[in-house]
Amino acid sequence: MNQIFSLNRIIRENVKRLVPYSSARDEFSGEASVFLDANENPYENGVNRYPDPLQNQLKKRLTQIKGIAPDRMILGNGSDEVIDLLFRAFCEPNKDNVVICTPTYGMYEVAAGINAIEIKEVALDSNFQPDVDVVMNAANEDSKMLLLCSPNNPTANLYDEGKIIKLLDNFPGVVIVDEAYIDFAPGKTLTHKLDKYPNLVILQTLSKAWGMAGIRLGIGFACEEIIEVLNRIKPPYNVNCLTQAKALELLDDEAKYLNQVKEILKAREELNHFLNGLSFVKKVYQSDSNFILVQVDNAKQLYHLLLQKGIIIRDRSGMAGLENCVRISIGTKEENKLLCESLTEYNSKL
Ligand SMILES: *Cc1c(COP(=O)(O)O)cnc(C)c1O
């Protein structure tokens, strides 16, 4: 239990006062067949009607898959939109701050910048784990959110559950756990902690394991009260009808998703093993994600060599604590083979 957390203290005053936009479809409930309430074009073409603002059908399907009730779920135009909504709901511009543990996903800092929120940046420890005391020391009464990414991008590791729980017990604001890569991790999602922690928000996405980066669909899980606040401030039609329909279609094939995750995990272990045998590789970090962080002799040189071969990896050597590190996503069998051939060639020329 977190004894000091108060949602009422965290919600911005303007958000408390807000009367949300009420769309035509919001004001209607019951059965109807003639819709003359929303100034739509009446001629059917598959997209002439506004989408369901609360995505009820899609949430029903996600409830079957994730085991979380629809009233504890918000869907966004990617999880990036949910992150932005959290800033808007809880962080007062030019006053409040959020705590992040770096190196981590760059979008947190961008979202903070857009919303004029100060970032308190604390370093992950030498095992890329959050240090509970360091995080707590960085926080003050204006710290409205703590953003944790587990498994973390770009370090690829899952955070220790005990550390996350300690932070949930003690942090004065909302604790956001970004689980974009949870499908690839050996550890379990923290969604089962929602009952106990009204200060917990969990982010997941269909962009990674489910293979739907192109349709932009992110999921936020939280207590009903937080979801109610986020629903009030979200753009009414933030998930368009093509996205809702495509997600429903692809979520139908859970076996395919499970099989692809299995293939990616197998390829990850093969690539891990292969990288360890190369002389220019200094360290292959243990991965709980669908990518591998590798420290090499010369990250820039490797990046440019692979680029010449038409292979793009991510050079992360500019980030604090990630000297000469590159991040490599796991591809298809054929793509991984091409990567390994190029790496072998580079290795032999050194
Ligand atoms: C890829 C990624 C996401 C997904 O963002 P979407 O907007 O849902 O595509 C979220 N968090 C992290 C850390 C990521 O790496």
The ligand as an SDF file (V2000), in Angstrom:
LIG
                    3D

 15 15  0  0  0  0  0  0  0  0999 V2000
    8.0720    1.0650  -29.0510 C   0  0  0  0  0  0  0  0  0  0  0  0
    7.8070    1.5650  -27.6910 C   0  0  0  0  0  0  0  0  0  0  0  0
    6.5260    1.9670  -27.3200 C   0  0  0  0  0  0  0  0  0  0  0  0
    5.3880    1.8560  -28.2770 C   0  0  0  0  0  0  0  0  0  0  0  0
    4.8910    3.0620  -28.6300 O   0  0  0  0  0  0  0  0  0  0  0  0
    3.5900    3.1030  -29.5520 P   0  0  0  0  0  0  0  0  0  0  0  0
    3.2780    4.5600  -29.5540 O   0  0  0  0  0  0  0  0  0  0  0  0
    2.5400    2.2820  -28.8730 O   0  0  0  0  0  0  0  0  0  0  0  0
    3.9610    2.5470  -30.8760 O   0  0  0  0  0  0  0  0  0  0  0  0
    6.2930    2.3930  -26.0350 C   0  0  0  0  0  0  0  0  0  0  0  0
    7.2890    2.4160  -25.1320 N   0  0  0  0  0  0  0  0  0  0  0  0
    8.5220    2.0180  -25.4540 C   0  0  0  0  0  0  0  0  0  0  0  0
    9.5760    2.0230  -24.4190 C   0  0  0  0  0  0  0  0  0  0  0  0
    8.8250    1.6000  -26.7360 C   0  0  0  0  0  0  0  0  0  0  0  0
   10.0680    1.2300  -27.0440 O   0  0  0  0  0  0  0  0  0  0  0  0
  1  2  1  0
  2  3  1  0
  2 14  2  0
  3  4  1  0
  3 10  2  0
  4  5  1  0
  5  6  1  0
  6  7  2  0
  6  8  1  0
  6  9  1  0
 10 11  1  0
 11 12  2  0
 12 13  1  0
 12 14  1  0
 14 15  1  0
M  END
$$$$
